[in-house]
Amino acid sequence: MPLPGNRPLNTADLTAYTPSCGASPVAAYVRAPFRGRLLKVAGILGGAITTADGTVTVTVNGAPVASFAVPQSGSAVGQLFSVVPASPVYLNEDDVIALSPSGASGTSVPMHFSLAVRGA
């Protein structure tokens, strides 16, 4: 099996978790470990949302930088949703990145997040 493209050594994956992206959404938070640029944000569902589409808003120190939709239709465990910010998002060490779900339905539907960050 061929290997994927090379990944620079100055890129890190940060992870966060929310126990509920459904009816009672809980935000997930992660700290920027170094100065750099946010390249991509992804979320993986831990269950199916039931009746309404959801949205995850990404903020850095309270300022919105990106968002992605989590459609209800066909939602299931293990589905991946992601966004690449439309304009460069620069981070400083100790910036707080919040991932805030909203709008979705379903009880206690967890979501795991991954953020790709490239050091300056």
Backbone as CSV, one residue per row, in Angstrom:
resi,resn,N_x,N_y,N_z,CA_x,CA_y,CA_z,C_x,C_y,C_z
1,MET,0.843,-1.170,0.000,0.000,0.000,0.000,0.891,1.236,0.000
2,PRO,0.657,2.183,-0.905,1.464,3.390,-0.933,1.161,4.275,0.283
3,LEU,2.177,4.951,0.759,2.008,5.853,1.892,1.492,7.195,1.411
4,PRO,0.737,7.906,2.277,0.264,9.239,1.891,1.444,10.203,1.778
5,GLY,1.176,11.398,1.281,2.212,12.411,1.119,2.933,12.706,2.423
6,ASN,4.148,13.189,2.295,4.931,13.533,3.473,4.274,14.651,4.250
7,ARG,4.430,14.591,5.547,3.883,15.619,6.424,5.051,16.320,7.107
8,PRO,5.068,17.650,7.088,6.179,18.367,7.707,6.282,18.064,9.206
9,LEU,7.490,18.120,9.723,7.708,17.837,11.139,7.169,18.932,12.047
10,ASN,6.882,20.114,11.500,6.374,21.200,12.334,4.842,21.256,12.361
11,THR,4.173,20.166,12.012,2.719,20.088,12.051,2.296,19.131,13.164
12,ALA,1.321,19.570,13.949,0.827,18.743,15.052,-0.681,18.595,14.939
13,ASP,-1.185,17.484,15.455,-2.628,17.271,15.544,-3.040,17.411,16.994
14,LEU,-3.970,18.313,17.237,-4.523,18.510,18.570,-5.860,17.792,18.617
15,THR,-6.253,17.310,19.778,-7.536,16.619,19.883,-8.378,17.221,20.999
16,ALA,-9.680,17.123,20.830,-10.646,17.577,21.827,-11.851,16.655,21.742
17,TYR,-12.704,16.708,22.749,-13.848,15.800,22.843,-15.019,16.524,23.477
18,THR,-16.204,16.264,22.947,-17.421,16.719,23.605,-18.321,15.509,23.848
19,PRO,-18.897,15.402,25.034,-19.798,14.287,25.309,-21.162,14.446,24.638
20,SER,-21.461,15.669,24.150,-22.757,15.882,23.511,-22.697,16.979,22.465
21,CYS,-22.945,16.606,21.210,-23.084,17.594,20.138,-24.537,17.657,19.697
22,GLY,-25.422,16.992,20.455,-26.832,16.908,20.102,-27.703,17.888,20.859
23,ALA,-28.772,17.365,21.481,-29.799,18.191,22.111,-29.272,19.082,23.228
24,SER,-28.306,18.644,23.987,-27.700,19.453,25.054,-26.222,19.636,24.733
25,PRO,-25.892,20.530,23.786,-24.516,20.626,23.320,-23.548,21.118,24.405
26,VAL,-22.356,20.547,24.368,-21.283,20.926,25.283,-20.076,21.286,24.430
27,ALA,-19.522,22.469,24.640,-18.358,22.895,23.867,-17.118,22.102,24.276
28,ALA,-16.199,21.954,23.332,-14.904,21.318,23.588,-13.831,22.397,23.437
29,TYR,-12.783,22.281,24.224,-11.720,23.286,24.221,-10.360,22.628,24.092
30,VAL,-9.437,23.347,23.447,-8.058,22.880,23.338,-7.150,24.105,23.345
31,ARG,-5.966,23.929,23.882,-4.977,24.994,23.983,-3.993,24.897,22.820
32,ALA,-3.655,26.034,22.238,-2.623,26.062,21.198,-1.273,25.877,21.886
33,PRO,-0.524,24.822,21.551,0.722,24.538,22.263,1.911,25.393,21.813
34,PHE,1.774,26.057,20.659,2.860,26.881,20.129,2.278,27.873,19.132
35,ARG,3.095,28.845,18.733,2.660,29.820,17.740,2.602,29.137,16.385
36,GLY,1.548,29.397,15.621,1.438,28.752,14.324,0.161,29.118,13.602
37,ARG,-0.256,28.227,12.717,-1.435,28.460,11.873,-2.361,27.263,11.949
38,LEU,-3.650,27.529,12.095,-4.668,26.484,12.093,-4.935,26.090,10.645
39,LEU,-4.679,24.821,10.315,-4.814,24.368,8.931,-6.159,23.727,8.635
40,LYS,-6.665,22.922,9.581,-7.888,22.157,9.331,-8.503,21.741,10.666
41,VAL,-9.822,21.663,10.688,-10.555,21.178,11.856,-11.497,20.079,11.381
42,ALA,-11.527,18.981,12.116,-12.398,17.863,11.748,-13.118,17.348,12.981
43,GLY,-14.293,16.793,12.772,-15.055,16.172,13.848,-15.560,14.813,13.396
44,ILE,-15.550,13.852,14.323,-16.044,12.509,14.034,-17.182,12.207,15.001
45,LEU,-18.340,11.870,14.443,-19.511,11.565,15.265,-19.322,10.260,16.043
46,GLY,-19.823,10.260,17.271,-19.800,9.054,18.090,-21.178,8.428,18.178
47,GLY,-22.119,8.919,17.397,-23.479,8.397,17.368,-24.261,9.143,16.299
48,ALA,-25.499,8.734,16.078,-26.332,9.386,15.064,-27.126,10.522,15.684
49,ILE,-27.182,11.668,14.999,-28.092,12.719,15.423,-29.444,12.417,14.788
50,THR,-30.521,12.815,15.460,-31.816,12.254,15.081,-32.719,13.099,14.189
51,THR,-32.980,14.360,14.497,-34.001,15.062,13.715,-33.592,16.397,13.126
52,ALA,-32.456,16.953,13.510,-32.078,18.269,13.003,-30.589,18.307,12.686
53,ASP,-30.248,19.083,11.652,-28.840,19.268,11.315,-28.146,20.074,12.409
54,GLY,-26.844,19.869,12.523,-26.063,20.611,13.502,-24.972,21.423,12.827
55,THR,-24.389,22.291,13.600,-23.268,23.110,13.153,-22.239,23.133,14.268
56,VAL,-20.979,23.090,13.906,-19.899,23.260,14.877,-19.172,24.537,14.506
57,THR,-19.120,25.479,15.447,-18.441,26.751,15.239,-17.092,26.710,15.940
58,VAL,-16.058,27.101,15.218,-14.697,27.122,15.752,-14.345,28.568,16.071
59,THR,-13.917,28.810,17.309,-13.503,30.150,17.703,-12.100,30.093,18.310
60,VAL,-11.367,31.171,18.151,-10.064,31.322,18.783,-10.160,32.535,19.700
61,ASN,-10.003,32.306,20.991,-10.144,33.369,21.997,-11.467,34.120,21.827
62,GLY,-12.524,33.390,21.482,-13.859,33.969,21.354,-14.211,34.514,19.984
63,ALA,-13.254,34.631,19.081,-13.527,35.159,17.739,-13.786,34.003,16.767
64,PRO,-14.945,33.987,16.087,-15.232,32.902,15.148,-14.247,32.899,13.975
65,VAL,-13.750,31.702,13.626,-12.802,31.578,12.520,-13.269,30.601,11.445
66,ALA,-14.184,29.689,11.785,-14.669,28.697,10.813,-15.874,27.972,11.410
67,SER,-16.579,27.258,10.568,-17.667,26.395,11.040,-17.892,25.296,10.010
68,PHE,-18.476,24.199,10.469,-18.840,23.135,9.540,-20.168,22.527,9.946
69,ALA,-20.887,22.022,8.933,-22.210,21.444,9.136,-22.096,19.968,9.467
70,VAL,-23.048,19.510,10.286,-23.174,18.092,10.614,-24.605,17.708,10.237
71,PRO,-24.825,17.236,9.002,-26.176,16.927,8.551,-26.767,15.715,9.270
72,GLN,-28.049,15.800,9.569,-28.753,14.697,10.236,-28.984,13.542,9.278
73,SER,-29.292,13.844,8.042,-29.607,12.803,7.070,-28.430,11.851,6.892
74,GLY,-28.637,10.602,7.246,-27.605,9.589,7.093,-26.511,9.634,8.135
75,SER,-26.691,10.433,9.193,-25.632,10.512,10.206,-25.483,9.177,10.924
76,ALA,-24.250,8.841,11.256,-23.966,7.566,11.909,-22.632,7.660,12.630
77,VAL,-22.382,6.680,13.465,-21.112,6.597,14.181,-19.965,6.556,13.178
78,GLY,-18.917,7.332,13.443,-17.727,7.283,12.620,-17.715,8.207,11.418
79,GLN,-18.761,9.003,11.220,-18.750,9.921,10.082,-17.851,11.114,10.372
80,LEU,-17.094,11.519,9.362,-16.135,12.615,9.480,-16.667,13.860,8.783
81,PHE,-16.536,14.996,9.461,-16.897,16.299,8.906,-15.706,17.210,9.141
82,SER,-15.377,18.072,8.177,-14.197,18.905,8.361,-14.341,20.244,7.658
83,VAL,-13.421,21.154,8.012,-13.381,22.472,7.392,-11.930,22.944,7.359
84,VAL,-11.590,23.598,6.259,-10.321,24.316,6.147,-10.706,25.789,6.201
85,PRO,-10.175,26.547,7.164,-10.564,27.965,7.260,-10.351,28.695,5.936
86,ALA,-11.310,29.554,5.595,-11.270,30.270,4.319,-10.092,31.244,4.237
87,SER,-9.726,31.842,5.351,-8.560,32.731,5.380,-7.614,32.228,6.465
88,PRO,-6.351,32.578,6.391,-5.391,32.067,7.379,-5.796,32.429,8.813
89,VAL,-5.682,31.448,9.692,-5.969,31.653,11.114,-4.664,31.420,11.860
90,TYR,-4.118,32.496,12.405,-2.854,32.408,13.120,-3.112,32.287,14.613
91,LEU,-2.305,31.465,15.260,-2.449,31.185,16.683,-1.194,31.617,17.422
92,ASN,-1.374,32.012,18.666,-0.264,32.244,19.570,-0.292,31.158,20.623
93,GLU,0.834,30.882,21.221,0.879,29.894,22.291,-0.128,30.283,23.369
94,ASP,-0.848,29.299,23.861,-1.875,29.442,24.909,-3.178,30.078,24.445
95,ASP,-3.369,30.271,23.142,-4.693,30.669,22.667,-5.653,29.522,22.947
96,VAL,-6.901,29.866,23.222,-7.922,28.852,23.495,-8.788,28.695,22.251
97,ILE,-8.834,27.464,21.746,-9.658,27.138,20.588,-10.887,26.406,21.104
98,ALA,-12.063,26.959,20.819,-13.324,26.349,21.262,-14.051,25.787,20.059
99,LEU,-14.643,24.614,20.245,-15.458,23.958,19.220,-16.853,23.822,19.811
100,SER,-17.774,24.649,19.323,-19.102,24.746,19.921,-20.171,24.175,19.003
101,PRO,-20.731,23.010,19.353,-21.820,22.447,18.552,-23.136,23.159,18.854
102,SER,-24.028,23.176,17.869,-25.359,23.753,18.072,-26.321,23.198,17.035
103,GLY,-27.605,23.260,17.367,-28.659,22.937,16.414,-29.012,21.481,16.233
104,ALA,-28.127,20.561,16.572,-28.399,19.136,16.329,-29.331,18.577,17.399
105,SER,-29.862,17.408,17.139,-30.739,16.736,18.095,-30.158,15.377,18.438
106,GLY,-30.741,14.736,19.404,-30.236,13.442,19.850,-29.616,13.597,21.230
107,THR,-29.734,12.569,22.028,-29.254,12.631,23.399,-27.859,12.054,23.515
108,SER,-26.987,12.781,24.169,-25.624,12.321,24.463,-24.902,11.750,23.240
109,VAL,-24.878,12.512,22.164,-24.158,12.099,20.957,-22.756,12.708,21.032
110,PRO,-21.730,11.890,21.290,-20.383,12.448,21.423,-19.763,12.798,20.076
111,MET,-18.733,13.626,20.135,-17.977,13.961,18.928,-16.522,14.161,19.323
112,HIS,-15.633,13.574,18.532,-14.191,13.714,18.722,-13.688,14.698,17.679
113,PHE,-12.826,15.603,18.104,-12.301,16.633,17.202,-10.799,16.468,17.016
114,SER,-10.331,16.848,15.837,-8.914,16.877,15.525,-8.612,18.202,14.819
115,LEU,-7.534,18.847,15.235,-7.150,20.119,14.642,-5.711,20.017,14.172
116,ALA,-5.462,20.331,12.912,-4.101,20.344,12.374,-3.542,21.738,12.506
117,VAL,-2.369,21.843,13.163,-1.729,23.123,13.408,-0.286,23.039,12.916
118,ARG,0.139,24.038,12.173,1.523,24.091,11.697,2.259,25.197,12.439
119,GLY,3.401,24.863,13.018,4.205,25.817,13.767,4.818,26.881,12.868
120,ALA,5.026,28.037,13.462,5.586,29.165,12.711,7.088,29.036,12.569
